[in-house]
Amino acid sequence: MKQAILITAYKDFNHLEEIIKFFDENFELYIHIDKKSNVSAIQLSRFQSYLQVKLISQKYKVNWGGINHLKSILYLSEQALKNPLNSYFHLISGQDYPIKKASYFRSFFDNKKEEHIEFFSIPNSGLNGNGGLERIEYFNFYDILNAKISYQNRLIKSIINLQKKLNFKRSISLKMPKIYGGSTWWSLSRDCLSYVVEFTKLNAFVLRRFNHTLCSEEFYFQTVIMNSIFSKKVVGNNLRYIDWHARNGSEPAFLDNSDYEKLIKSDAFFARKIGNTHSIGLMNKIKTFTLNK
């Protein structure tokens, strides 16, 4: 049996290659790169030269916050499921890195039936914006406008504020399942991921309702899974090491040497964010640890 690594990336392609090189023939990698990313044909060809890489796609233009990130994840999931030998599936970003040895991945996840995905009910008192409902009830035009461009981000916010002033809210149909949220990143069994993909085909209205939702990938998988029989198998720990404090110019933080001991001692299998100059020393330590047979 094999494990599939699903990766959504848009930059730091040297780091992406480091992720690829970590995994051996017991894994298959399925990668989506933002269609608007500046990745060269030479880089793409180099990625495709690795036998463990089964797919490199630029199917979608992915704006931060828009639904195309979710669509790219569903696409990778569907492609990875085509190989019946893939028994467990891990979704990561191009700014993650494994922090357990490959042999431990195999011993831990082979024949595993638990679902590692973070979840909480929506509305949630710990979330801003009416417990997270504002992200669903208002039109958030992140696919149409690019929030990384300052004037377009201001326009997105202005449109949301106008909806609030007009007391306008999008209704949530009673046909919709109860909504849950959580972290984008997960590790799921074949049976569970197959269920999500099949549910999506049979209930297209649910995916459509998440159009113009801010970061719909932080709702969709949780909502589908927690309203299914697989909810009984869900472990709330998604096995990711993330520091959500602002540090090293980013929130969540770019990890550095100060994170090494906590990271290695954790039960996490992946760490993020890694990929800028702050992480160079940490990456060297992690590689020494994980690649030491």
C-alpha positions, 0 to 999 in steps of 0.5 A: 500500500502507498500513501499520497501527498497532496500539495498546493503550492504557489511559490518557494519552488526550491523548497517544494523540491525538498519536499518531493525529495523526502518521499520515496517509492512508498509515496505518490505526490500530487501537486497543484501549482497556482496557475498565475505562479511564475514557475518555469518549464524547466522547474516543472520538468525537473519536478516531473522527473521524480518517479514519486511525482504522479501529477503536476497541475496548474488547473486553477488560478488560486487567489488567497481566500477564494474557492479555487483553493478548495477546488484544487484540493478536491481535484488532487483528491480525485486524481490521487484516489484513481490509484487503488494502492493509495490507502492514506492521504495527506494534504499539505502546502508548499511551505510545509515539511515532514518532521517524522521519518518516512519509515514512521509514516508507514508504521503509523498510517498503514491500515489506519482508519482514524481521520486526522482533521481539526474541527469545531462547530460554526458559529464558534465563540473563538472566531471573529465575525459573528463566530465565523458566520460573516465569512459565509453570510456575506459575499466575499469576492476573493476569487474576483479580486486579489487580496494580495493587491492592496487596493483590491483588498480594500475594495473587498472589505468595502463591499463587505462593509456595504452589505453590513450597512444594508443589513444584507445577508446571504441565507443558508438553506435548510438543505445545507448540512450543519457547518463546521470549520477548522484548519485546511490541512488534514490526513484522511483514510481512503474511505473517508476521502472517497466519501467526500469526493462522491458527496461532492458529485452528488450534492453539488449545491453544497459546494456552490453555496461555499462560493464567495465564502472566505477560505471555504477550504476551512469549512468544506471538508469539516462540514462534509465529514462531521455530518457523515458516519466518519465523524465517529472516527475523527481525531481532532488533532490534524498532526501539524505543528503550526505557531499561530503567533506573528513571528519572522514577518508572518502569521502563522510564524515562519519557523526557525531554530528555536522551534526545533526541540518542540517540533521534534518532540511533538506528535505532528508529522508536518511543520509549517510555515517553512521556506524563507531565510529564517527557516534555513537552519531549522531545515538543516536540522530537520533533514538530519533528523528525518533522513538519518536511517 
